[in-house]
Amino acid sequence: QVQLVESGGGLVQTGGSLELSCAASGSTGSINVMGWYRQAPGKQRELVAAISRTGATDYADHLKGRFTISGDNAKDTVYLQMDSLKPEDTAVYYCYAPRVAWSARNAYWGQGTQVTVSS
């Protein structure tokens, strides 16, 4: 089993920045990819970004340039730097770690952290 714990959410004004962190514990040797999804009220959960232990990344196209994912393999931790935040970025952000490849359909999930961007 793998446990994921997110931190860093909060309230920020439009144009501001936040950095989220997600630390994995447990059987982390089985994890090759970690990343973030988000879910806004009334909307489906969507991919934000993911990163592999080798540094390969995957981003939602509409978030490229504003969001940056990075990882620290030694700490089994991933970070999501979010810049130029907009009210539409308001959502619960969930850390995930796929059991297989990059798939979120079979993954470990964190409990989520709220990000609220005020206009």
C-alpha positions as CSV (number, residue, x, y, z in Angstrom):
1,Q,0.0,0.0,0.0
2,V,1.0,3.6,-0.6
3,Q,-0.2,6.6,1.3
4,L,-0.3,10.1,-0.2
5,V,-0.5,13.2,1.8
6,E,-1.0,16.6,0.2
7,S,-0.2,20.0,1.6
8,G,0.0,23.6,0.4
9,G,-3.5,24.4,-0.6
10,G,-5.2,27.6,0.5
11,L,-6.7,30.9,-0.5
12,V,-4.9,33.1,-3.0
13,Q,-5.8,36.2,-5.1
14,T,-6.0,36.2,-8.8
15,G,-2.6,36.3,-10.3
16,G,-1.0,34.8,-7.2
17,S,1.0,31.6,-6.8
18,L,0.8,28.5,-4.7
19,E,2.9,25.4,-4.4
20,L,1.4,22.1,-3.5
21,S,3.3,19.1,-2.2
22,C,2.5,15.4,-2.1
23,A,4.5,13.0,0.0
24,A,4.2,9.3,-0.6
25,S,4.9,6.7,2.1
26,G,4.6,2.9,2.4
27,S,5.5,0.7,-0.6
28,T,6.9,3.6,-2.6
29,G,9.2,1.3,-4.5
30,S,6.2,0.3,-6.6
31,I,5.5,3.9,-7.7
32,N,7.0,5.2,-10.9
33,V,4.7,8.1,-11.6
34,M,3.0,10.7,-9.4
35,G,0.9,13.6,-10.3
36,W,-2.1,15.8,-9.7
37,Y,-5.8,15.8,-10.7
38,R,-8.3,18.5,-9.8
39,Q,-12.0,18.7,-9.4
40,A,-14.0,21.9,-9.4
41,P,-17.5,22.1,-8.1
42,G,-20.0,20.5,-10.6
43,K,-17.2,19.3,-12.9
44,Q,-15.4,16.1,-13.6
45,R,-12.0,15.4,-12.2
46,E,-9.3,16.4,-14.7
47,L,-5.6,15.8,-15.1
48,V,-3.4,18.7,-14.1
49,A,0.1,17.2,-14.4
50,A,2.2,14.1,-13.7
51,I,5.8,13.2,-13.6
52,S,7.8,10.0,-13.7
53,R,10.8,9.1,-11.7
54,T,12.9,9.6,-14.8
55,G,11.6,13.1,-15.2
56,A,9.1,12.6,-18.0
57,T,6.1,14.9,-17.6
58,D,2.5,15.1,-18.8
59,Y,0.5,18.3,-18.6
60,A,-3.1,19.3,-19.4
61,D,-2.5,21.5,-22.5
62,H,-4.5,24.4,-21.1
63,L,-2.3,24.6,-18.0
64,K,1.1,24.5,-19.6
65,G,3.1,27.6,-18.9
66,R,1.4,28.4,-15.7
67,F,1.8,25.1,-13.8
68,T,5.0,23.3,-13.2
69,I,5.4,19.8,-11.8
70,S,8.6,18.6,-10.2
71,G,9.7,15.6,-8.1
72,D,12.2,14.6,-5.5
73,N,12.8,10.9,-5.8
74,A,14.8,10.7,-2.6
75,K,11.9,12.1,-0.7
76,D,9.1,10.4,-2.7
77,T,7.6,13.8,-3.1
78,V,6.1,15.7,-6.0
79,Y,5.5,19.4,-6.2
80,L,3.1,21.5,-8.2
81,Q,4.0,25.1,-8.7
82,M,1.0,27.1,-9.8
83,D,1.5,30.6,-11.1
84,S,-0.8,33.3,-12.5
85,L,-3.7,31.7,-10.8
86,K,-7.2,32.3,-12.0
87,P,-10.6,31.9,-10.3
88,E,-11.2,28.9,-12.6
89,D,-8.3,27.2,-11.0
90,T,-10.4,26.9,-7.9
91,A,-10.8,23.2,-7.1
92,V,-9.8,20.4,-4.9
93,Y,-6.4,19.1,-6.0
94,Y,-5.7,15.4,-5.6
95,C,-2.4,13.8,-5.6
96,Y,-2.3,10.4,-7.3
97,A,0.2,7.6,-8.0
98,P,-0.8,5.1,-10.6
99,R,-0.3,1.4,-9.9
100,V,0.1,0.8,-13.6
101,A,1.9,3.2,-16.0
102,W,0.3,6.6,-16.1
103,S,-3.3,5.5,-15.6
104,A,-5.5,7.2,-13.1
105,R,-8.0,4.4,-13.3
106,N,-5.9,2.2,-11.1
107,A,-4.1,4.5,-8.7
108,Y,-3.5,5.5,-5.1
109,W,-5.1,8.8,-4.2
110,G,-4.6,11.4,-1.6
111,Q,-7.3,13.1,0.4
112,G,-7.2,16.3,-1.6
113,T,-6.3,19.8,-0.8
114,Q,-8.5,22.9,-1.5
115,V,-7.2,25.7,-3.7
116,T,-9.4,28.8,-3.8
117,V,-8.5,31.7,-6.1
118,S,-10.4,34.8,-5.3
119,S,-11.2,37.4,-8.0
